[in-house]
């Protein structure tokens, strides 16, 4: 599992991916880690990060 930072003029995105993982497991891992990202951000920055 990896999480990459993608930047553009409109903003920045954390993009979870699981290359080389079987498709059935890949979806679970990506969804699990994507759901955890806001929790980690809140704990690190002590305030919610805006999402669009």
C-alpha positions in Angstrom: 0.0 0.0 0.0 1.3 3.5 -0.9 -0.2 6.9 -0.6 1.1 9.5 -3.1 0.7 13.3 -3.0 -0.6 14.7 -6.2 -0.4 18.5 -6.6 -1.9 20.9 -9.2 -2.9 24.5 -9.5 -6.3 23.6 -8.0 -4.9 21.9 -4.9 -3.3 18.8 -3.5 -4.6 15.2 -3.2 -3.5 12.2 -1.3 -4.0 9.2 -3.7 -4.0 5.7 -2.2 -2.9 2.8 -4.4 -2.0 -0.8 -3.9 -0.1 -2.0 -7.0 0.6 -5.7 -7.1 -2.2 -6.6 -4.7 -5.0 -8.9 -5.9 -8.0 -6.9 -6.9 -10.4 -8.2 -4.2 -7.9 -7.3 -1.5 -6.8 -4.0 -3.2 -10.2 -2.4 -2.9 -10.4 -3.2 0.8 -6.9 -1.8 1.5 -7.5 1.4 -0.5 -10.9 2.0 1.1 -9.6 1.3 4.6 -6.6 3.6 4.2 -8.6 6.3 2.5 -11.1 6.3 5.4 -8.2 6.6 7.9 -6.6 9.7 6.2 -9.0 12.2 7.7 -8.5 10.7 11.2 -4.7 11.0 10.9 -4.9 14.5 9.6 -7.2 15.5 12.5 -4.8 14.0 15.1 -1.8 15.7 13.5 -3.3 19.1 12.9 -5.9 19.3 15.7 -8.5 20.6 13.3 -10.5 19.2 10.3 -9.0 19.5 6.9 -11.4 20.8 4.2 -12.4 18.2 1.6 -14.0 18.8 -1.7 
